[in-house]
Amino acid sequence: MTTLVGVVIFYSKAISAFFRRARYAWKLVKQGETASPTQSFNQDQLAILSDVYSQLRDHLITSQKELEATNRDLEEKVKLRTKELEELSIRDALTGLYNRRHFDERLKEEVSRSIRHKLNLSLIYIDLDNFKNYNDTNGHPAGDALLEQFGESIKKTIRTSTIACRIGGEEFCIICPHTDIKGGMVLAEKIRKLTEDTEFPNGEKQPLGRVTCSMGVSEFPSTADAPENLVSSADSALYQAKKTGRNRIVSAPVIQKAKAS
């Protein structure tokens, strides 16, 4: 770049002279002169101008390619950063699971897909047992650490097609596409057993002698015939699990359809 600037500066007088001569030659042509305008320049001047022009052209082409490459790189970085920000906006900051907003959106999408393709869809509603006692006994930082560790346990258990979310406090929901009630119960039992067998810090201080969880499982369309009822039926089943002793799973009852008369 510095060499090129030096060349341009060095030959600036020649370039200026070239244009002055060009204007003069054109004036002569307009006045009827038949001599070629290029006869007004000697070979050295034309060679110099040609060399400067070539260097300027090559530099322009190189600069354009560099600019295009820089633009492509910036576009890729912007796309990547935008994707990262979008991902952060739908994740729970503590557990890394999806948040409540994403849960609401995905549940609607998956229910619509189930209706459209006539597929089963199960929902697992999870609540950590006696979590308030854990917080009160060990402090909120320990409670946050427990939630984070529990979230990791869920990640290890589910499939990639399953959508695990923390919907608030110690409550979690797992959307299981293409899964019937039996499949939902199987997955729920894996999570329950893993939680029971994991030596969480201070678990021995809990009422059941360890950290446990209770779950309610519902399925569309067998236990809930409308999207808005899928969560409520799983929540009702979870309530029964906690009411009947905790550390257990309850399946929502199958809807009894009226017989045709």
C-alpha positions, -999 to +999 in steps of 0.1 A: +000+000+000+028+024+009+047+016-023+016+022-043+010+056-027+046+065-035+041+056-071+009+077-074+025+107-058+057+104-079+038+103-111+011+128-102+026+155-123+027+132-153-009+122-148-019+159-145+000+167-177-017+137-194-051+151-187-041+186-197-028+173-230-059+151-235-082+182-230-060+201-255-060+173-280-097+170-278-101+207-284-080+204-315-101+175-328-132+196-323-116+224-343-110+201-372-075+189-366-070+154-382-039+144-363-043+116-337-045+130-301-021+104-289+006+121-310+006+148-283+023+123-259+057+106-261+062+069-255+077+073-220+047+093-207+023+067-221+043+038-206+043+056-172+006+062-173-001+026-184+020+013-155+003+035-129-031+025-143-023-012-141-011-009-105-042+011-095-065-015-112-047-044-095-049-027-061-086-020-066-093-057-076-073-069-045-091-045-022-125-055-035-117-092-030-105-085+006-136-064+013-158-092+000-140-117+022-143-094+052-180-089+046-185-127+044-166-132+076-187-105+094-219-120+081-210-154+095-200-139+128-233-120+130-253-151+122-234-172+148-239-145+174-275-141+166-280-178+170-262-178+203-284-150+216-315-167+204-304-199+222-297-180+254-331-163+253-349-197+255-326-213+281-330-214+318-299-196+332-294-220+361-300-255+347-294-249+310-328-266+302-353-247+282-373-220+300-411-215+304-415-193+274-400-220+251-420-247+268-453-229+260-442-224+224-430-259+218-460-275+235-483-258+211-462-268+181-459-305+192-496-308+199-504-293+165-480-318+149-496-347+168-531-336+156-519-332+121-501-366+119-522-385+144-493-392+167-491-396+204-475-370+226-467-375+263-459-349+290-441-355+322-446-330+350-418-332+377-415-317+411-386-321+435-399-334+468-397-312+499-375-286+481-386-259+505-372-280+533-339-284+514-336-246+509-345-238+545-321-264+558-291-259+535-296-223+522-306-210+488-271-214+471-272-251+480-308-252+466-296-237+433-268-262+431-293-290+436-315-277+408-285-274+385-274-310+393-309-323+389-311-306+355-279-324+345-295-357+355-325-350+332-302-342+303-284-375+307-317-394+306-337-380+278-333-384+240-323-355+217-359-353+204-373-348+239-378-312+251-369-308+288-378-275+305-376-258+339-409-240+342-403-224+376-388-231+410-384-268+415-409-277+387-399-293+354-418-304+324-406-328+297-424-329+263-420-363+246-430-363+209-442-395+193-445-412+227-475-429+242-484-430+279-464-462+284-433-447+269-438-416+291-441-437+322-409-456+313-389-424+309-404-410+341-393-441+360-357-437+347-356-402+360-372-411+393-348-440+399-317-420+389-328-392+413-333-417+441-300-433+435-279-402+432-261-390+463-270-354+462-253-332+488-272-331+522-298-355+508-298-374+541-314-343+557-345-346+536-377-361+551-373-392+529-336-395+538-325-385+503-334-362+474-364-376+455-389-364+429-426-370+421-441-370+386-474-369+368-476-382+332-503-373+307-508-381+270-525-365+241-551-376+231-558-405+255-558-385+288-563-350+274-584-343+243-574-307+241-539-290+242-548-268+272-558-299+292-525-317+286-506-297+313-535-297+337-540-335+336-503-340+342-504-315+370-533-333+386-515-366+383-484-350+400-506-338+428-518-374+434-482-386+434-473-361+461-505-367+481-499-405+482-464-404+496-440-387+471-411-403+452-435-419+428-452-415+394-489-413+387-504-416+352-534-393+343-566-413+339-577-422+304-607-401+291-639-421+291-655-413+258-693-414+256-707-444+238-728-438+207-764-444+213 
